[in-house]
Amino acid sequence: PLSTVFRRLFQIAHDGTQEGGLGDLSGISATLLLLDLTNAEAACAHIGDTQAAILSQSGEVLFESQVHDLYGEELSRLLLSGCEVREKWVDGAVVRQLLTPIEDSIPLLSSRSIGDVRAHDYGVELDPFIAESIPIANAGCVVLASRGILAEVSPADITDAIRSEEILTNAAPKIAQASTQGRRDSVTIV
């Protein structure tokens, strides 16, 4: 099944960060999106705070992957593993950071990641969100972006920016600029 393939790809990336020494104290968010245009379907695997969204031509959200943030069951699991959560104000909003009992650990913003190898001993997981058979027949565009884009810029504004450009590559800088004006998170958009 496709879910097995997605999980295996994330495991390969995780193992690579560990073998290369890059994953001890830092992690990676990732999103894999497979578009099957013949069957008008998509599949998505995602971990961390990057997201995928499939938008209609009018800007309606047809699909959006979930962020692995520090709330609900995700937070409970981490607290039971000995982690602490620190809340701090950044540009007028509360940002939650996860602190593991590791002496030199870097605060994390997500409950799941590729890498963060030492934090995996304290509840951080390599378990991607996976969605299959997502209908895309009515899709106007697909957006892969950091939480900074999808949390701060409305889907309608994203589709308007894309539609207003003759060449799609000119739309991304406009969206990124709109999302950073007085906002609290980094932005990435593809």
C-alpha positions, 0 to 999 in steps of 0.5 A, spaced: 500 500 500 501 507 498 502 508 506 507 503 507 511 506 501 510 513 504 512 511 511 518 507 508 521 514 505 520 518 511 524 512 515 530 513 509 530 520 510 530 519 518 536 514 518 540 518 513 540 524 518 542 520 523 547 517 519 550 523 517 550 526 524 545 531 522 539 529 526 542 529 533 539 535 535 535 538 530 529 535 525 526 536 519 519 537 517 517 534 510 511 533 505 510 528 500 504 529 495 503 525 489 498 527 484 494 522 480 492 526 474 489 520 470 484 518 476 484 525 479 486 523 486 492 525 490 495 522 496 499 526 501 504 524 507 506 529 512 510 530 518 512 536 522 509 543 521 510 544 513 503 543 510 499 541 503 493 544 501 489 543 495 485 549 493 479 550 488 479 555 483 475 560 488 480 559 494 476 554 497 480 548 501 478 542 498 484 538 503 489 541 508 494 536 512 494 537 519 500 540 523 503 536 528 503 541 533 503 541 541 496 541 543 491 535 545 493 528 544 500 530 541 502 534 547 499 529 552 504 524 549 510 528 550 508 531 557 508 523 559 515 522 556 518 527 561 518 533 556 516 540 558 512 546 554 514 553 554 509 558 551 512 565 549 510 571 545 512 572 538 509 578 535 503 578 539 501 571 539 503 565 543 508 560 540 509 553 544 516 550 544 517 543 546 523 542 551 526 535 552 530 533 558 536 533 554 541 538 557 543 541 550 536 540 546 534 545 542 526 547 543 522 544 538 515 546 535 513 540 532 511 533 536 513 529 530 519 530 525 525 527 521 531 527 525 531 530 532 534 523 534 535 524 541 528 527 542 525 521 539 527 518 546 522 523 549 516 522 545 517 526 538 515 521 533 517 519 526 509 517 524 507 521 518 500 524 517 497 520 511 491 521 507 490 517 500 484 518 495 484 525 495 479 528 490 482 533 486 477 534 480 475 540 482 482 543 484 485 550 482 492 549 485 496 545 490 500 549 495 506 546 499 507 551 504 510 552 511 505 553 517 507 561 516 503 561 509 497 557 511 496 560 518 497 567 516 494 568 508 487 566 506 486 560 501 482 565 497 488 570 497 493 565 495 489 563 489 488 570 487 495 571 487 496 565 483 491 567 478 493 574 477 500 572 475 501 570 468 507 566 470 506 561 476 513 562 479 511 570 479 506 569 484 510 565 490 514 571 492 507 575 492 504 570 497 511 570 501 511 577 502 504 578 504 505 572 509 511 576 512 508 583 513 507 583 521 507 575 522 510 571 527 513 565 523 518 563 517 515 562 510 516 557 505 511 556 499 512 551 493 
